[in-house]
Structures are given as structure tokens and as C-alpha cells.
Amino acid sequence: MASSPDLPAPGAPSTQGWRVVRPRGLLDLRCRPGVAELEYAAGAVVVVTGLPGAGKSTLIARAARAAFADSQTVRERWAARVPGWVAYGVYRPLVRVEHYARLRTALRRAEPLVVHDSGSQAWVRSWLARTSRRRRRPVHLITLVVSEGEAVAGQQARGRGVTPYALGRHVRASLSLERELATSGAPPPGYASAVLLDRRCAASLHAIRFGPEPAAG
């Protein structure tokens, strides 16, 4: 995996020079817990992806300094509306329709946006890239890389889980994305950057913030 040349080697003491990072290209921050903030351009779209239970919602809720679109929030609203005996699979299509409708509306605005993405459907990332490009908004990717065991533990800690079939689908999609990044050495097509985080680095990251592009020179 490619790493930014201005970051110290993994395990090196953190310094003020690398606690705030403006991602570009493919940036592997696994085993680099000294990074405290990721900073993106104002109006950027940041897509956070990873296995169910990887910690996406936790990271977004704690660190995102922007509006965010999280399908889990929509799911919880629907769960509060329907009788408890109704399985999620019954109303899941309605959750997805509402989530993508809200996401499409949010993308029309100029404000920065953080998007929760389960990562199981590559077409969603492609759609986000195309839509953002049409609106001249840079789009970036943050991928939480965890093992299947870590993901299951994360699901259990939050009192919910996914079926073995669904988890297998997510795992295959996640591995496919990791292979794509490793092979190309670059972000997915249409993305300005891709950042890889493990649990340790994600836990040390306290802000995903947005600001103006730095002055040239």
C-alpha cells in the first residue's frame, strides 16, 4: 500500500507536523494512531466504508464535523414505527429508498457531507463519485479495515448483528475493495483520496473536518 511520504514510519512518536493530515491519493494509516485529524476541502464528500461492526457509525458520530448521511439512522426510525415482530428484511427496501432519497438531496447542497456506506455494493460508491463530480464536489473515501472477528465483536457490542449470508457478502466486497486499492496503488476511479484505518488509528482520530484549500506555494 502507498503511504504519504511526509508521515513518519509506523510506531514513530507523533509530532505536531503530522497530527493533522489532508489526504491525497492512497494513504495507509493503519498502525499510525498519531494522526488526530483528517482535513478535507470545504464542500467535499467523504464516504466512510467498512464491514458491519467495523465502527463506521461510531467514528462518524464522534469525529465528523459536518452533516452526515447514515442509513442506520433511517433504519432505527423505521424500526420505531413498525411492530417489533416485523423482520428488518420486510421493510429494508423502504429504508434504502428513504436513505438514498435523503442522500441525493444532501448532495445537491454545497455543505460538506460525510456518508455512511456499508461497502457491499460498489455501484453506490460509483454513483456517489459521478454525482459529486457533476456538482463539482471532491469525493474522498475512508475505509475501516477490520477482521471478520472484529466486525462480529463490534456487532455484538452494539446488540445487533447480520446474518452469516449478509456478512459473507460484506466480507467479499470488502476484500475486493482492498485488492483493488492494493493493485492500483490509487483511490477508486473518481475519488480524490482513499484512507485506510484500523481500529487503533480510528480510535485516535478525533476529527474529520473541512476547510478551504491551502494557498498555493
Backbone as CSV, one residue per row, in Angstrom:
resi,resn,N_x,N_y,N_z,CA_x,CA_y,CA_z,C_x,C_y,C_z
1,MET,0.833,-1.196,0.000,0.000,0.000,0.000,0.875,1.256,0.000
2,ALA,0.456,2.262,-0.709,1.202,3.507,-0.731,0.930,4.304,0.526
3,SER,1.922,5.037,0.980,1.760,5.905,2.136,2.265,7.292,1.794
4,SER,1.714,8.290,2.460,2.168,9.654,2.226,3.609,9.788,2.689
5,PRO,4.503,10.366,1.883,5.918,10.448,2.249,6.189,11.373,3.419
6,ASP,5.229,12.234,3.797,5.509,13.154,4.880,5.073,12.612,6.236
7,LEU,4.694,11.339,6.301,4.343,10.712,7.568,5.518,9.889,8.066
8,PRO,5.757,9.859,9.386,6.833,9.026,9.910,6.479,7.556,9.799
9,ALA,7.450,6.704,10.015,7.223,5.264,9.937,6.254,4.818,11.030
10,PRO,5.515,3.715,10.804,4.606,3.228,11.832,5.322,3.027,13.158
11,GLY,4.689,3.464,14.249,5.273,3.303,15.572,6.140,4.467,15.996
12,ALA,6.447,5.388,15.093,7.260,6.544,15.448,6.461,7.493,16.330
13,PRO,7.136,8.237,17.220,6.407,9.183,18.082,5.653,10.204,17.246
14,SER,4.470,10.575,17.708,3.703,11.567,16.975,4.346,12.938,17.115
15,THR,4.212,13.743,16.074,4.753,15.094,16.103,3.683,16.048,15.631
16,GLN,3.835,17.308,15.935,2.836,18.288,15.521,2.709,18.332,14.009
17,GLY,3.774,17.952,13.290,3.752,18.038,11.837,2.828,17.046,11.166
18,TRP,2.369,16.008,11.858,1.542,15.021,11.164,0.266,14.693,11.909
19,ARG,-0.093,15.522,12.903,-1.325,15.238,13.627,-2.551,15.653,12.823
20,VAL,-2.411,16.600,11.915,-3.495,16.976,11.011,-3.043,16.614,9.600
21,VAL,-3.814,15.765,8.926,-3.440,15.280,7.600,-4.523,15.646,6.599
22,ARG,-4.113,16.214,5.470,-5.034,16.467,4.361,-4.790,15.364,3.336
23,PRO,-5.676,14.370,3.278,-5.422,13.196,2.431,-5.330,13.529,0.954
24,ARG,-4.470,12.788,0.291,-4.362,12.845,-1.159,-3.875,11.473,-1.621
25,GLY,-4.382,11.031,-2.741,-4.002,9.714,-3.244,-4.430,8.616,-2.293
26,LEU,-3.649,7.546,-2.258,-3.918,6.419,-1.364,-3.048,6.559,-0.124
27,LEU,-3.683,6.593,1.044,-2.981,6.844,2.297,-3.303,5.736,3.296
28,ASP,-2.310,4.918,3.625,-2.500,3.810,4.552,-2.070,4.260,5.947
29,LEU,-3.030,4.479,6.843,-2.738,4.945,8.200,-2.877,3.832,9.235
30,ARG,-2.980,2.599,8.807,-3.044,1.512,9.769,-1.747,1.467,10.579
31,CYS,-1.893,1.252,11.873,-0.756,1.239,12.809,-0.125,2.620,12.965
32,ARG,-0.862,3.676,12.636,-0.377,5.048,12.786,-1.368,5.836,13.634
33,PRO,-1.475,5.536,14.921,-2.501,6.179,15.746,-2.207,7.630,16.116
34,GLY,-1.068,8.190,15.651,-0.761,9.569,15.994,-1.541,10.601,15.213
35,VAL,-2.220,10.197,14.122,-2.986,11.154,13.328,-4.247,11.513,14.094
36,ALA,-4.413,12.801,14.404,-5.539,13.241,15.222,-6.692,13.765,14.384
37,GLU,-6.406,14.321,13.198,-7.463,14.907,12.375,-7.197,14.636,10.903
38,LEU,-8.278,14.401,10.170,-8.236,14.396,8.713,-8.973,15.644,8.255
39,GLU,-8.362,16.401,7.373,-8.955,17.651,6.912,-9.200,17.591,5.409
40,TYR,-10.400,17.974,5.014,-10.784,17.970,3.613,-11.232,19.367,3.192
41,ALA,-11.304,19.577,1.891,-11.734,20.872,1.365,-13.192,21.125,1.716
42,ALA,-13.537,22.384,1.866,-14.920,22.751,2.123,-15.783,22.271,0.956
43,GLY,-16.916,21.677,1.279,-17.806,21.170,0.247,-17.502,19.766,-0.213
44,ALA,-16.475,19.146,0.356,-16.122,17.786,-0.047,-17.141,16.773,0.479
45,VAL,-17.175,15.628,-0.182,-17.982,14.497,0.254,-17.022,13.402,0.706
46,VAL,-17.197,12.901,1.921,-16.340,11.849,2.464,-17.188,10.615,2.704
47,VAL,-16.823,9.509,2.074,-17.561,8.254,2.194,-16.796,7.343,3.149
48,VAL,-17.448,6.916,4.228,-16.830,6.028,5.217,-17.393,4.628,5.010
49,THR,-16.527,3.668,4.696,-16.972,2.320,4.373,-16.244,1.292,5.228
50,GLY,-16.794,0.092,5.282,-16.211,-0.984,6.075,-17.271,-2.003,6.443
51,LEU,-16.846,-3.105,7.041,-17.769,-4.173,7.410,-18.772,-3.707,8.462
52,PRO,-19.951,-4.319,8.524,-20.873,-4.042,9.633,-20.182,-4.384,10.953
53,GLY,-20.167,-3.442,11.882,-19.470,-3.663,13.142,-18.047,-3.151,13.149
54,ALA,-17.604,-2.584,12.029,-16.230,-2.071,11.958,-16.055,-0.801,12.770
55,GLY,-17.156,-0.079,13.017,-17.068,1.163,13.781,-17.345,2.408,12.971
56,LYS,-18.008,2.270,11.837,-18.273,3.424,10.967,-19.166,4.453,11.657
57,SER,-20.302,3.991,12.175,-21.237,4.919,12.832,-20.588,5.583,14.039
58,THR,-19.813,4.814,14.794,-19.132,5.363,15.973,-18.147,6.445,15.571
59,LEU,-17.355,6.173,14.522,-16.379,7.150,14.053,-17.066,8.412,13.553
60,ILE,-18.115,8.251,12.760,-18.809,9.411,12.199,-19.431,10.251,13.306
61,ALA,-20.111,9.589,14.256,-20.776,10.325,15.334,-19.769,11.086,16.194
62,ARG,-18.586,10.505,16.393,-17.591,11.134,17.255,-16.770,12.192,16.533
63,ALA,-16.431,11.942,15.261,-15.406,12.763,14.622,-15.909,13.698,13.530
64,ALA,-17.024,13.392,12.898,-17.440,14.186,11.731,-17.840,15.591,12.133
65,ARG,-17.208,16.574,11.513,-17.547,17.981,11.722,-18.334,18.473,10.513
66,ALA,-19.406,17.763,10.215,-20.222,18.083,9.047,-21.521,17.312,9.145
67,ALA,-22.461,17.644,8.271,-23.684,16.853,8.173,-23.311,15.451,7.722
68,PHE,-24.083,14.452,8.152,-23.780,13.101,7.711,-25.051,12.355,7.352
69,ALA,-24.882,11.409,6.414,-25.987,10.563,5.964,-25.675,9.138,6.389
70,ASP,-26.474,8.597,7.290,-26.236,7.281,7.858,-27.508,6.452,7.706
71,SER,-27.416,5.364,6.951,-28.591,4.518,6.743,-29.080,3.904,8.047
72,GLN,-28.174,3.746,9.015,-28.577,3.169,10.296,-29.581,4.083,11.017
73,THR,-29.401,5.386,10.880,-30.347,6.331,11.485,-31.740,6.150,10.887
74,VAL,-31.786,5.980,9.557,-33.063,5.762,8.888,-33.659,4.427,9.338
75,ARG,-32.814,3.421,9.454,-33.294,2.097,9.885,-33.902,2.170,11.281
76,GLU,-33.262,2.889,12.176,-33.769,2.991,13.540,-35.108,3.721,13.589
77,ARG,-35.276,4.717,12.708,-36.566,5.408,12.646,-37.672,4.472,12.197
78,TRP,-37.372,3.669,11.178,-38.364,2.713,10.706,-38.661,1.651,11.757
79,ALA,-37.631,1.213,12.465,-37.827,0.192,13.498,-38.751,0.687,14.600
80,ALA,-38.720,2.002,14.861,-39.587,2.580,15.885,-41.033,2.680,15.403
81,ARG,-41.224,2.655,14.084,-42.572,2.805,13.534,-43.315,1.479,13.412
82,VAL,-42.582,0.403,13.090,-43.244,-0.866,12.787,-43.297,-1.755,14.034
83,PRO,-44.239,-2.705,14.091,-44.307,-3.629,15.224,-43.012,-4.420,15.382
84,GLY,-42.661,-4.752,16.594,-41.407,-5.434,16.856,-41.276,-6.792,16.202
85,TRP,-42.417,-7.428,15.897,-42.348,-8.766,15.307,-42.052,-8.734,13.809
86,VAL,-42.049,-7.545,13.198,-41.761,-7.437,11.765,-40.253,-7.485,11.543
87,ALA,-39.802,-8.453,10.769,-38.370,-8.605,10.499,-37.846,-7.452,9.657
88,TYR,-36.565,-7.094,9.900,-35.972,-5.978,9.159,-36.020,-6.214,7.655
89,GLY,-35.860,-7.473,7.235,-35.868,-7.773,5.809,-37.145,-7.349,5.113
90,VAL,-38.237,-7.255,5.861,-39.515,-6.875,5.272,-39.514,-5.409,4.863
91,TYR,-38.986,-4.543,5.731,-39.032,-3.110,5.420,-37.677,-2.538,4.992
92,ARG,-36.695,-3.394,4.799,-35.375,-2.929,4.354,-35.434,-2.150,3.044
93,PRO,-36.229,-2.590,2.028,-36.296,-1.787,0.797,-36.763,-0.355,1.044
94,LEU,-37.691,-0.170,1.994,-38.169,1.178,2.301,-37.076,2.005,2.961
95,VAL,-36.271,1.362,3.819,-35.151,2.049,4.457,-34.172,2.538,3.388
96,ARG,-33.870,1.681,2.427,-32.911,2.048,1.389,-33.439,3.176,0.513
97,VAL,-34.709,3.093,0.144,-35.293,4.148,-0.683,-35.203,5.495,0.034
98,GLU,-35.580,5.523,1.313,-35.534,6.780,2.055,-34.096,7.272,2.217
99,HIS,-33.169,6.346,2.521,-31.770,6.736,2.707,-31.196,7.366,1.445
100,TYR,-31.405,6.730,0.287,-30.832,7.260,-0.949,-31.532,8.540,-1.391
101,ALA,-32.809,8.671,-1.089,-33.508,9.919,-1.400,-32.929,11.062,-0.570
102,ARG,-32.705,10.807,0.720,-32.108,11.830,1.580,-30.683,12.153,1.139
103,LEU,-29.952,11.117,0.741,-28.572,11.311,0.302,-28.524,12.140,-0.976
104,ARG,-29.421,11.862,-1.899,-29.453,12.630,-3.149,-29.740,14.106,-2.863
105,THR,-30.654,14.372,-1.940,-30.968,15.757,-1.569,-29.754,16.433,-0.944
106,ALA,-29.060,15.709,-0.053,-27.884,16.268,0.626,-26.771,16.595,-0.364
107,LEU,-26.620,15.782,-1.408,-25.563,16.005,-2.386,-25.808,17.259,-3.220
108,ARG,-27.042,17.721,-3.269,-27.349,18.930,-4.032,-26.880,20.185,-3.309
109,ARG,-26.664,20.076,-2.017,-26.246,21.242,-1.249,-24.734,21.442,-1.382
110,ALA,-24.270,22.607,-0.982,-22.846,22.915,-1.087,-22.074,22.529,0.177
111,GLU,-22.791,22.219,1.260,-22.120,21.940,2.519,-21.363,20.609,2.473
112,PRO,-20.291,20.498,3.260,-19.581,19.218,3.336,-20.506,18.122,3.850
113,LEU,-20.209,16.890,3.445,-21.082,15.768,3.785,-20.246,14.527,4.052
114,VAL,-20.609,13.793,5.111,-19.984,12.507,5.421,-21.048,11.428,5.229
115,VAL,-20.724,10.398,4.460,-21.684,9.367,4.098,-21.279,8.025,4.695
116,HIS,-22.198,7.383,5.390,-22.004,6.028,5.903,-22.334,5.041,4.788
117,ASP,-21.370,4.180,4.435,-21.574,3.218,3.358,-21.183,1.831,3.842
118,SER,-22.091,0.868,3.704,-21.784,-0.486,4.172,-20.695,-1.138,3.343
119,GLY,-20.496,-0.639,2.117,-19.416,-1.157,1.284,-19.755,-2.411,0.501
120,SER,-20.960,-2.944,0.668,-21.295,-4.194,-0.005,-21.689,-4.000,-1.459
121,GLN,-21.982,-2.768,-1.857,-22.417,-2.511,-3.226,-21.525,-1.445,-3.853
122,ALA,-20.648,-1.893,-4.756,-19.694,-0.975,-5.375,-20.398,0.103,-6.178
123,TRP,-21.601,-0.195,-6.700,-22.289,0.797,-7.526,-22.620,2.054,-6.730
124,VAL,-22.788,1.909,-5.394,-23.093,3.083,-4.571,-21.915,4.037,-4.580
125,ARG,-20.709,3.511,-4.395,-19.519,4.371,-4.425,-19.364,5.027,-5.794
126,SER,-19.636,4.258,-6.865,-19.530,4.818,-8.210,-20.567,5.914,-8.426
127,TRP,-21.782,5.681,-7.954,-22.842,6.689,-8.088,-22.474,7.955,-7.330
128,LEU,-21.933,7.805,-6.119,-21.517,8.963,-5.337,-20.432,9.754,-6.066
129,ALA,-19.487,9.031,-6.679,-18.412,9.708,-7.416,-18.969,10.473,-8.604
130,ARG,-19.870,9.849,-9.374,-20.430,10.515,-10.550,-21.262,11.728,-10.152
131,THR,-22.103,11.553,-9.136,-22.972,12.646,-8.706,-22.155,13.816,-8.164
132,SER,-21.141,13.507,-7.371,-20.293,14.563,-6.806,-19.526,15.287,-7.898
133,ARG,-19.062,14.534,-8.895,-18.312,15.167,-9.994,-19.197,16.123,-10.772
134,ARG,-20.445,15.721,-11.014,-21.356,16.610,-11.739,-21.587,17.911,-10.975
135,ARG,-21.542,17.821,-9.677,-21.763,19.015,-8.843,-20.448,19.674,-8.442
136,ARG,-19.368,19.198,-9.047,-18.024,19.765,-8.833,-17.639,19.736,-7.346
137,ARG,-17.946,18.632,-6.724,-17.583,18.436,-5.318,-16.567,17.301,-5.235
138,PRO,-15.398,17.520,-4.635,-14.434,16.423,-4.490,-14.994,15.344,-3.573
139,VAL,-14.743,14.094,-3.915,-15.231,12.990,-3.092,-14.039,12.142,-2.641
140,HIS,-14.062,11.745,-1.373,-12.968,11.009,-0.747,-13.513,9.752,-0.079
141,LEU,-12.624,8.790,0.154,-13.018,7.521,0.764,-12.213,7.280,2.039
142,ILE,-12.891,6.838,3.090,-12.226,6.334,4.299,-12.686,4.900,4.480
143,THR,-11.751,3.969,4.538,-12.077,2.554,4.684,-11.570,2.037,6.018
144,LEU,-12.494,1.505,6.836,-12.119,0.878,8.098,-11.822,-0.587,7.820
145,VAL,-10.567,-0.974,7.982,-10.132,-2.335,7.675,-10.055,-3.136,8.978
146,VAL,-10.978,-4.052,9.160,-11.004,-4.898,10.349,-11.195,-6.339,9.914
147,SER,-10.863,-7.277,10.805,-11.074,-8.685,10.508,-12.546,-9.035,10.675
148,GLU,-12.934,-10.182,10.162,-14.314,-10.633,10.327,-14.657,-10.795,11.803
149,GLY,-13.696,-11.304,12.582,-13.919,-11.465,14.018,-14.131,-10.141,14.725
150,GLU,-13.341,-9.129,14.360,-13.513,-7.799,14.954,-14.877,-7.221,14.603
151,ALA,-15.317,-7.456,13.369,-16.611,-6.943,12.945,-17.739,-7.599,13.734
152,VAL,-17.665,-8.915,13.903,-18.698,-9.625,14.662,-18.726,-9.134,16.107
153,ALA,-17.552,-8.936,16.695,-17.482,-8.424,18.066,-18.101,-7.036,18.153
154,GLY,-17.853,-6.210,17.133,-18.441,-4.872,17.108,-19.954,-4.916,17.012
155,GLN,-20.481,-5.848,16.218,-21.930,-6.011,16.121,-22.520,-6.435,17.466
156,GLN,-21.866,-7.386,18.115,-22.357,-7.884,19.398,-22.323,-6.792,20.463
157,ALA,-21.290,-5.958,20.419,-21.175,-4.879,21.403,-22.313,-3.883,21.273
158,ARG,-22.856,-3.735,20.066,-23.960,-2.807,19.845,-25.318,-3.504,19.909
159,GLY,-25.315,-4.796,20.245,-26.562,-5.517,20.420,-27.295,-5.837,19.151
160,ARG,-26.591,-5.953,18.055,-27.235,-6.330,16.803,-26.233,-7.079,15.940
161,GLY,-26.755,-7.740,14.916,-25.876,-8.498,14.041,-26.498,-8.655,12.671
162,VAL,-25.744,-9.241,11.769,-26.256,-9.533,10.434,-26.190,-11.039,10.235
163,THR,-26.942,-11.531,9.286,-26.960,-12.955,9.023,-25.610,-13.397,8.457
164,PRO,-25.248,-14.687,8.623,-23.992,-15.176,8.040,-23.903,-14.915,6.537
165,TYR,-25.041,-15.045,5.838,-25.038,-14.787,4.394,-24.685,-13.329,4.111
166,ALA,-25.355,-12.408,4.829,-25.099,-10.986,4.604,-23.668,-10.628,4.978
167,LEU,-23.177,-11.186,6.093,-21.803,-10.892,6.499,-20.815,-11.387,5.455
168,GLY,-21.075,-12.579,4.914,-20.186,-13.109,3.876,-20.148,-12.211,2.660
169,ARG,-21.303,-11.661,2.303,-21.374,-10.744,1.155,-20.560,-9.487,1.432
170,HIS,-20.678,-8.963,2.653,-19.917,-7.776,3.027,-18.416,-8.069,3.032
171,VAL,-18.038,-9.234,3.547,-16.616,-9.590,3.607,-16.032,-9.687,2.202
172,ARG,-16.755,-10.329,1.294,-16.258,-10.451,-0.088,-16.105,-9.087,-0.744
173,ALA,-17.076,-8.204,-0.507,-16.996,-6.858,-1.088,-15.825,-6.079,-0.496
174,SER,-15.622,-6.221,0.809,-14.529,-5.512,1.469,-13.173,-5.993,0.955
175,LEU,-13.021,-7.308,0.831,-11.764,-7.857,0.315,-11.535,-7.422,-1.124
176,SER,-12.616,-7.337,-1.906,-12.488,-6.892,-3.288,-11.983,-5.454,-3.351
177,LEU,-12.518,-4.596,-2.480,-12.065,-3.200,-2.453,-10.605,-3.120,-2.021
178,GLU,-10.222,-3.884,-1.005,-8.832,-3.861,-0.547,-7.887,-4.317,-1.651
179,ARG,-8.285,-5.354,-2.402,-7.449,-5.829,-3.508,-7.342,-4.767,-4.592
180,GLU,-8.459,-4.098,-4.864,-8.452,-3.037,-5.874,-7.476,-1.928,-5.497
181,LEU,-7.514,-1.512,-4.234,-6.623,-0.443,-3.780,-5.170,-0.896,-3.815
182,ALA,-4.917,-2.143,-3.375,-3.547,-2.648,-3.349,-2.977,-2.792,-4.760
183,THR,-3.814,-3.220,-5.692,-3.353,-3.439,-7.070,-3.091,-2.122,-7.792
184,SER,-4.004,-1.184,-7.628,-3.881,0.088,-8.358,-2.926,1.061,-7.675
185,GLY,-2.804,0.955,-6.334,-1.997,1.922,-5.601,-2.582,3.310,-5.634
186,ALA,-3.894,3.385,-5.891,-4.566,4.677,-6.032,-6.003,4.548,-5.536
187,PRO,-6.660,5.686,-5.272,-8.068,5.638,-4.874,-8.927,5.052,-5.989
188,PRO,-10.166,4.659,-5.692,-11.073,4.197,-6.739,-11.309,5.307,-7.764
189,PRO,-11.693,4.968,-8.983,-11.955,5.988,-10.012,-12.959,7.032,-9.522
190,GLY,-12.599,8.295,-9.731,-13.478,9.392,-9.342,-13.238,9.921,-7.943
191,TYR,-12.402,9.236,-7.152,-12.143,9.662,-5.783,-10.804,10.385,-5.687
192,ALA,-10.779,11.479,-4.929,-9.558,12.266,-4.781,-8.567,11.614,-3.827
193,SER,-9.074,10.826,-2.878,-8.182,10.134,-1.938,-8.899,8.937,-1.347
194,ALA,-8.102,8.023,-0.810,-8.625,6.890,-0.053,-7.721,6.695,1.150
195,VAL,-8.310,6.659,2.349,-7.561,6.486,3.594,-7.948,5.149,4.209
196,LEU,-6.955,4.347,4.584,-7.206,3.078,5.253,-6.907,3.238,6.733
197,LEU,-7.869,2.856,7.564,-7.717,2.927,9.014,-7.967,1.556,9.628
198,ASP,-7.238,1.228,10.686,-7.608,0.085,11.506,-8.287,0.610,12.766
199,ARG,-8.694,-0.278,13.651,-9.425,0.162,14.834,-8.595,1.096,15.702
200,ARG,-7.308,0.799,15.852,-6.467,1.600,16.730,-6.347,3.029,16.222
201,CYS,-6.113,3.168,14.916,-5.977,4.510,14.348,-7.316,5.230,14.359
202,ALA,-8.402,4.506,14.054,-9.728,5.123,14.064,-10.067,5.647,15.457
203,ALA,-9.654,4.917,16.498,-9.951,5.339,17.867,-9.197,6.605,18.243
204,SER,-8.030,6.843,17.616,-7.241,8.033,17.936,-7.653,9.240,17.106
205,LEU,-8.483,8.997,16.098,-8.897,10.079,15.203,-10.070,10.822,15.826
206,HIS,-9.881,12.092,16.187,-10.954,12.793,16.878,-11.672,13.815,16.007
207,ALA,-11.241,13.996,14.765,-11.955,14.954,13.915,-11.775,14.627,12.441
208,ILE,-12.890,14.660,11.727,-12.895,14.705,10.264,-13.492,16.060,9.935
209,ARG,-12.615,16.998,9.576,-13.109,18.377,9.438,-12.880,18.902,8.025
210,PHE,-13.457,20.052,7.768,-13.458,20.611,6.417,-13.041,22.072,6.475
211,GLY,-12.255,22.475,5.497,-11.806,23.857,5.455,-11.405,24.228,4.053
212,PRO,-10.998,25.464,3.843,-10.596,25.905,2.497,-9.315,25.235,2.070
213,GLU,-9.128,25.145,0.755,-7.873,24.604,0.226,-6.711,25.499,0.665
214,PRO,-5.552,24.909,1.021,-4.411,25.716,1.396,-3.928,26.565,0.238
215,ALA,-3.376,27.713,0.535,-2.876,28.606,-0.504,-1.726,27.948,-1.268
216,ALA,-1.651,28.170,-2.556,-0.587,27.593,-3.366,0.754,28.169,-2.954
217,GLY,1.777,27.315,-3.004,3.123,27.767,-2.667,3.362,27.786,-1.208
